Amino acid sequence: MPDRRLLISFSGGETSAYMTWWVFQNWRDRYDSVRVVFANTGEENEETLEFVRDVSMNFNIPVTWIESVIHHGERKAPTHRVVSFDTASRRGEPFEAHIQKHGIPNYKFKDCTRNLKRRPIESYARSIGWPNGSYDLAIGIRTDETDRVSAESAKRRIVYPLAFEHPMTKAKVNAWWEGQNFRLRLKAY
């Protein structure tokens, strides 16, 4: 029987951090291997980078930091490079490289997430011996955001723990964070 694998896509937000913590508390027995990955676009706020670091340290959850590598002059999908809190881009380098090759993302050309997050995450998974389709991918969509659930979730093996298995709303996530000794220090809008 093949290994049961889960890759958690940690966006750097509080909902995603809660999901990551919850999965580590409740789903460890479902999987033989669980990995957490944070894809930095280079345009993240410093508070987000600090929060990702703090989640890893405070909850003792290893987080692999990656960034997109755009291959200029080649018909090749973006790959990834592993970085850390200290070496993560902070001046938009991955995003700028994407713009140089593909242009500025807009409502008609919505490839930013695909090239700066999805494909680099898939590249990282392949680099650790997890080919596409060999693992579940956990995404932090809440029960009050189910309109954001991918139509391809079954095909791509995407799971939404906070939308279906452990339904959480923004208010419940906020209430949980109020009981913690740290938080994401970004202003909510």
Secondary structure, 3 states (H helix, E strand, C coil): CCCCEEEEECCCCHHHHHHHHHHHHHCHHHCCEEEEEEEECCCCCHHHHHHHHHHHHHHCCCCEEEEEECCCCCCCCCEEEEECCCCCCCCCHHHHHHHHHHCCCCCCCCCHHHHHHHHHHHHHHHHCCCCCCCCEEECCCCHHHHHHCCCCHHHHCEECHHHHHCCCCHHHHHHHHHCCCCCCCCCCC
